[in-house]
Amino acid sequence: MEEGRESTRQFIKNKNMKKSLWITLGLFFVGCAYIGVLLPGVPTTFFVVLAAWAFSKSSEKFNKWLHEHPLFGKYLTNWETKRIYPYRGRWAMVGVMCLSLISMYFTVPLRVVGYAAFTFILIIIWAFRYPGSVEEYDKRVKEGKKIGWFK
């Protein structure tokens, strides 16, 4: 009988530990998103989406807070409901990738630069498939065009 209680206690501890880790990870991603607001080239939307994912696994309170956040709520809601990847974020991403390739050109073998460039091109193609604004989303829906890859 005592063994059953101990395993239940251990399960509760593990569950609380996992919840704490997911919340910590979510808060870390929110911090990265704030850095992205301040520093050009650091993605904001990406980190907000990751924070929402972590909070959805751990805390309804934090998830709700993030969705209602005055700075991040709009980006998160637009991504979740309409798959909007903002123009500013896309072009910042392209700029950082270009700067990365330039710095890599001088510091690593050309083969590595080529692999990175290929990967960056695939990411850019993926990102530019999505609408960059609500207006573009509405236009695509009205014309019956795809929103992203599959819809």
C-alpha positions in Angstrom: 0.0 0.0 0.0 2.8 2.4 0.9 4.5 1.6 -2.4 1.4 2.8 -4.4 1.4 6.1 -2.4 5.0 6.7 -3.1 4.7 6.2 -6.9 1.7 8.6 -6.8 3.8 11.2 -5.0 6.6 10.6 -7.5 4.2 11.1 -10.4 2.9 14.3 -9.0 6.5 15.6 -8.4 7.4 14.7 -12.0 4.3 16.4 -13.3 5.0 19.5 -11.4 8.6 19.4 -12.5 7.6 19.1 -16.1 5.1 22.0 -15.8 7.8 24.2 -14.2 10.3 23.4 -17.0 7.7 24.2 -19.7 6.9 27.5 -17.9 10.6 28.3 -17.6 11.1 27.5 -21.3 8.1 29.7 -22.2 9.4 32.6 -20.2 12.9 32.2 -21.8 11.2 32.4 -25.2 9.3 35.5 -24.2 12.6 37.1 -23.1 14.1 36.2 -26.5 11.0 37.8 -28.1 11.6 41.0 -26.2 15.2 41.0 -27.3 13.9 40.6 -30.9 11.8 43.8 -30.4 14.8 45.7 -29.4 17.5 44.3 -31.7 16.9 44.3 -35.5 17.4 40.9 -37.0 16.4 38.8 -34.0 13.1 37.2 -34.8 10.1 38.2 -32.6 7.3 36.2 -34.0 9.2 32.9 -34.0 10.0 33.2 -30.2 6.4 34.3 -29.4 5.1 31.2 -31.2 7.6 29.0 -29.3 6.6 30.6 -26.0 2.9 29.9 -26.8 3.7 26.3 -27.5 5.6 25.9 -24.2 2.8 27.6 -22.3 0.1 25.5 -24.0 1.9 22.5 -22.4 2.1 24.0 -18.9 -0.1 26.9 -18.0 -3.4 28.2 -19.2 -2.8 31.4 -17.3 0.5 32.2 -19.1 -0.9 31.1 -22.4 -3.8 33.5 -22.0 -1.5 36.3 -20.8 0.7 35.8 -24.0 -2.4 35.8 -26.3 -3.6 39.0 -24.7 -0.2 40.7 -24.5 -0.3 44.2 -25.9 2.9 43.7 -27.9 2.9 40.0 -28.8 -0.7 39.1 -28.8 -1.4 40.4 -32.3 1.5 38.5 -33.9 0.6 35.3 -32.2 -3.1 35.5 -33.0 -2.4 36.4 -36.6 -0.1 33.4 -36.9 -2.4 31.0 -35.2 -5.6 32.0 -37.0 -4.4 33.3 -40.4 -0.7 32.1 -40.7 0.5 35.7 -41.2 4.3 36.1 -41.2 4.9 39.9 -41.0 6.8 41.6 -43.8 9.1 43.3 -41.4 10.0 40.0 -39.7 10.7 38.4 -43.1 13.0 41.1 -44.3 14.8 41.3 -41.0 15.4 37.5 -41.3 16.8 37.9 -44.8 19.1 40.7 -43.7 20.5 38.6 -40.8 21.0 35.7 -43.1 22.9 37.8 -45.5 25.1 39.2 -42.8 25.7 35.7 -41.5 26.7 34.5 -44.9 29.1 37.4 -45.3 30.7 36.8 -42.0 30.9 33.1 -42.6 32.6 33.7 -46.0 35.6 35.1 -44.1 35.7 32.6 -41.2 34.7 29.1 -42.4 35.3 26.9 -45.4 33.3 27.7 -48.5 31.6 24.3 -48.4 30.0 25.3 -45.1 28.9 28.7 -46.5 27.3 26.8 -49.4 25.4 24.6 -47.1 24.2 27.5 -45.0 23.2 29.5 -48.1 21.2 26.5 -49.3 19.5 26.1 -46.0 18.8 29.9 -45.8 17.2 29.8 -49.3 14.9 27.0 -48.2 13.9 29.0 -45.1 13.3 32.1 -47.1 11.1 30.2 -49.6 9.1 28.8 -46.7 8.6 32.2 -45.0 7.6 34.1 -48.2 4.9 31.6 -48.9 2.8 33.0 -46.1 0.9 36.3 -46.2 2.7 39.3 -44.7 -0.4 41.2 -43.6 -4.1 40.8 -42.9 -4.9 42.6 -46.1 -2.8 40.1 -48.1 -4.5 37.2 -46.3 -8.0 38.6 -47.0 -7.0 39.1 -50.7 -5.7 35.5 -51.0 -8.9 34.2 -49.4 -11.1 36.3 -51.7 -9.2 35.0 -54.8 -9.2 31.4 -53.6 -5.4 31.2 -53.4 -3.3 29.2 -51.0 -2.5 30.7 -47.6 0.7 28.8 -47.1 2.0 25.4 -48.3 -1.2 23.3 -48.1 -4.3 25.5 -47.8 
